[in-house]
């Protein structure tokens, strides 16, 4: 890993409530890394206002998506995995994206599989099957494509469930979760969103056990402290 200057005391992070899976992937990572107090987090009003698509944020990130991280020199990094990679390498502690080259490769492999074939499919279905975020943001209706994405997500979740069937706790088989595990956890959470109506933990035995392991982690519960996930078991816990 290349040496670099230490990050400033606080970095500015522009993000969204815990119902939104990509910013939530970062929020869980930040808790696992133990650096939540090193970030100055601004949470946008996403729906129906669409604050992330207004000009102030578009000047920082023309794609109008969260999360966006402002660096000490005034430049910006966006896209969840890119922000996580920067933070993972900039701060001391456990390398959540993997310690060795092999671990990093395996973590990237599983994260890509889950993001492309499961989480992104669920989010696509969410956007094209109904007006979930309101007319300012939901511009396309395509029920046929939405149903295809639901089926793809379920089929690929079955493959991940099979991978977990050997008794491992986490995708790479180690003692602690990596970033791919975080992506899978947010996919499960979003699948349980009422309008998605495809709770993965209720369909697959080992996915359900994986979900329960996350709920026993204080870092995971801290990441959902805003109680705005849309998942009753997270939002209504004691």
C-alpha positions as CSV (number, residue, x, y, z in Angstrom):
1,X,0.0,0.0,0.0
2,X,1.4,3.4,-1.0
3,X,2.2,5.8,1.9
4,X,0.1,8.9,2.0
5,X,-0.6,11.9,4.2
6,X,-2.9,11.2,7.1
7,X,-6.5,12.4,6.6
8,X,-7.7,15.6,8.4
9,X,-9.4,15.3,11.7
10,X,-12.8,15.4,10.1
11,X,-13.8,14.6,6.5
12,X,-17.2,15.9,5.2
13,X,-19.5,13.2,4.0
14,X,-22.8,13.7,2.2
15,X,-25.1,10.8,2.6
16,X,-28.7,9.6,3.0
17,X,-30.9,7.9,5.6
18,X,-30.5,4.3,6.3
19,X,-33.3,3.2,4.0
20,X,-30.9,3.9,1.1
21,X,-28.6,0.9,0.6
22,X,-25.5,2.5,-1.0
23,X,-24.9,5.2,1.6
24,X,-25.8,2.5,4.2
25,X,-23.0,0.3,2.9
26,X,-20.6,3.1,3.8
27,X,-22.3,3.8,7.1
28,X,-21.9,0.2,8.2
29,X,-18.3,0.2,7.0
30,X,-17.6,3.3,9.0
31,X,-18.9,1.7,12.2
32,X,-16.9,-1.5,11.5
33,X,-13.8,0.5,10.9
34,X,-14.4,2.6,14.1
35,X,-14.1,6.0,12.4
36,X,-17.6,7.4,12.7
37,X,-16.3,10.2,14.9
38,X,-13.8,11.2,12.1
39,X,-16.5,12.1,9.7
40,X,-18.8,15.2,9.6
41,X,-21.9,13.6,8.0
42,X,-24.6,15.6,6.3
43,X,-27.7,13.5,5.7
44,X,-29.8,14.7,2.7
45,X,-33.6,14.7,2.5
46,X,-33.9,12.3,-0.3
47,X,-37.6,11.8,-0.9
48,X,-39.6,13.5,-2.1
49,X,-37.4,16.6,-2.0
50,X,-34.5,15.0,-3.9
51,X,-31.9,17.2,-2.1
52,X,-29.0,15.2,-3.5
53,X,-30.1,16.2,-7.1
54,X,-30.1,19.9,-6.4
55,X,-27.3,22.1,-7.7
56,X,-25.2,22.4,-4.5
57,X,-24.6,18.7,-4.4
58,X,-24.4,18.4,-8.2
59,X,-21.4,20.8,-8.1
60,X,-19.7,18.2,-5.9
61,X,-21.0,15.1,-7.7
62,X,-22.6,15.6,-11.1
63,X,-24.2,12.2,-10.9
64,X,-26.3,13.4,-8.0
65,X,-25.9,10.3,-5.9
66,X,-24.8,9.6,-2.4
67,X,-22.4,9.0,-0.8
68,X,-20.0,11.8,-1.7
69,X,-16.8,12.4,0.3
70,X,-15.0,15.8,0.4
71,X,-11.3,15.5,0.8
72,X,-9.0,17.9,2.6
73,X,-7.9,19.6,-0.7
74,X,-11.6,20.3,-1.7
75,X,-11.8,17.5,-4.2
76,X,-14.4,14.8,-4.0
77,X,-14.7,11.0,-4.2
78,X,-18.0,9.3,-4.9
79,X,-19.3,5.8,-5.6
80,X,-19.6,3.7,-2.5
81,X,-16.8,1.2,-3.1
82,X,-14.4,4.0,-4.0
83,X,-15.1,6.0,-0.9
84,X,-14.7,2.8,1.2
85,X,-11.4,2.0,-0.4
86,X,-10.1,5.5,0.3
87,X,-11.1,5.3,4.0
88,X,-10.0,1.8,4.5
89,X,-6.5,2.7,3.3
90,X,-6.3,6.1,5.0
91,X,-7.2,5.1,8.5
92,X,-5.5,2.5,10.7
93,X,-7.2,-0.6,12.0
94,X,-8.6,-3.7,10.4
95,X,-8.5,-3.6,6.6
96,X,-12.2,-4.4,5.9
97,X,-11.6,-4.8,2.2
98,X,-9.0,-7.5,2.9
99,X,-5.6,-7.6,4.4
100,X,-3.7,-9.7,1.7
101,X,-3.9,-9.5,-2.0
102,X,-5.9,-12.7,-2.1
103,X,-8.4,-11.5,0.5
104,X,-8.8,-8.2,-1.4
105,X,-9.4,-10.1,-4.6
106,X,-11.9,-12.4,-3.1
107,X,-13.7,-9.5,-1.3
108,X,-13.9,-7.6,-4.6
109,X,-15.2,-10.7,-6.4
110,X,-18.0,-11.3,-3.8
111,X,-18.9,-7.6,-3.5
112,X,-19.2,-7.3,-7.3
113,X,-21.4,-10.4,-7.5
114,X,-23.7,-9.2,-4.8
115,X,-23.9,-5.6,-5.9
116,X,-24.4,-6.4,-9.6
117,X,-26.7,-9.4,-9.4
118,X,-28.6,-8.9,-6.1
119,X,-28.6,-5.4,-4.6
120,X,-28.6,-3.5,-7.9
121,X,-31.4,-5.8,-9.2
122,X,-33.5,-5.0,-6.1
123,X,-32.9,-1.3,-6.4
124,X,-33.8,-1.4,-10.1
125,X,-37.0,-3.2,-9.3
126,X,-37.8,-0.6,-6.6
127,X,-37.4,2.3,-9.1
128,X,-39.2,0.9,-12.1
129,X,-42.1,-0.9,-10.4
130,X,-43.6,2.1,-8.5
131,X,-43.1,5.8,-7.7
132,X,-41.2,5.0,-4.5
133,X,-39.2,8.3,-4.4
134,X,-41.8,10.5,-6.0
135,X,-42.3,12.0,-9.5
136,X,-39.2,14.2,-9.2
137,X,-36.9,11.2,-9.2
138,X,-38.9,8.2,-10.5
139,X,-39.1,8.9,-14.3
140,X,-39.4,5.4,-15.7
141,X,-42.0,2.7,-15.2
142,X,-41.2,-0.8,-16.6
143,X,-43.0,-3.6,-14.7
144,X,-41.7,-6.3,-17.0
145,X,-38.1,-5.3,-16.4
146,X,-38.8,-4.9,-12.7
147,X,-40.1,-8.4,-12.4
148,X,-37.1,-9.8,-14.3
149,X,-34.8,-8.0,-11.8
150,X,-36.7,-9.5,-8.9
151,X,-36.2,-13.0,-10.3
152,X,-32.5,-12.4,-11.0
153,X,-31.9,-11.2,-7.4
154,X,-33.6,-14.3,-6.0
155,X,-31.7,-16.6,-8.3
156,X,-28.3,-15.2,-7.4
157,X,-29.2,-15.1,-3.7
158,X,-29.7,-18.8,-3.9
159,X,-26.1,-19.1,-5.1
160,X,-24.8,-17.1,-2.2
161,X,-26.9,-19.1,0.2
162,X,-25.3,-22.3,-1.2
163,X,-21.8,-20.7,-0.6
164,X,-22.7,-20.1,3.1
165,X,-24.0,-23.6,3.6
166,X,-20.6,-25.0,4.7
167,X,-21.0,-23.4,8.1
168,X,-18.9,-20.3,7.5
169,X,-20.0,-17.1,9.2
170,X,-18.8,-14.7,6.6
171,X,-18.3,-14.8,2.8
172,X,-14.5,-15.1,2.9
173,X,-14.6,-17.6,5.7
174,X,-12.8,-15.4,8.2
175,X,-13.5,-14.4,11.7
176,X,-14.8,-10.9,10.8
177,X,-17.0,-9.6,8.0
178,X,-15.5,-7.9,5.0
179,X,-17.0,-5.3,2.7
180,X,-18.8,-7.9,0.6
181,X,-20.6,-9.0,3.8
182,X,-21.7,-5.4,4.3
183,X,-23.1,-5.3,0.8
184,X,-25.0,-8.5,1.4
185,X,-26.4,-7.2,4.7
186,X,-27.7,-4.1,3.0
187,X,-29.2,-6.1,0.2
188,X,-31.1,-8.2,2.7
189,X,-32.3,-5.1,4.6
190,X,-33.5,-3.5,1.4
191,X,-35.2,-6.7,0.2
192,X,-37.3,-6.4,3.4
193,X,-38.5,-2.9,2.5
194,X,-42.3,-3.2,2.4
195,X,-42.8,-2.2,-1.2
196,X,-40.0,-4.6,-2.4
197,X,-41.8,-7.5,-0.7
198,X,-39.0,-10.1,-1.3
199,X,-37.4,-10.6,2.1
200,X,-34.3,-12.7,1.3
201,X,-33.9,-13.9,4.9
202,X,-37.3,-15.5,4.8
203,X,-36.5,-17.5,1.6
204,X,-33.0,-18.9,2.3
205,X,-31.9,-20.7,5.5
206,X,-28.2,-19.6,5.5
207,X,-29.1,-16.0,4.4
208,X,-31.4,-15.8,7.5
209,X,-28.6,-17.0,9.8
210,X,-26.2,-14.5,8.2
211,X,-28.8,-11.7,8.8
212,X,-29.1,-12.8,12.5
213,X,-25.3,-12.6,12.9
214,X,-25.3,-9.0,11.7
215,X,-28.1,-8.1,14.1
216,X,-26.0,-9.2,17.0
217,X,-23.1,-6.8,16.0
218,X,-23.2,-3.5,17.9
219,X,-21.6,-1.8,14.9
220,X,-24.5,-2.9,12.7
221,X,-27.1,-1.6,15.1
222,X,-25.2,1.7,15.5
223,X,-25.3,2.1,11.7
224,X,-29.1,2.0,11.9
225,X,-29.4,4.4,14.8
226,X,-31.5,6.8,12.8
227,X,-34.3,4.2,12.7
228,X,-35.2,5.2,9.2
229,X,-34.4,2.0,7.4
230,X,-38.0,1.0,6.6
231,X,-37.3,-2.4,8.2
232,X,-39.4,-2.8,11.4
233,X,-37.1,-5.1,13.2
234,X,-34.3,-2.5,12.9
235,X,-36.4,0.6,13.4
236,X,-38.6,-0.7,16.3
237,X,-36.0,-2.5,18.4
238,X,-35.8,-1.5,22.1
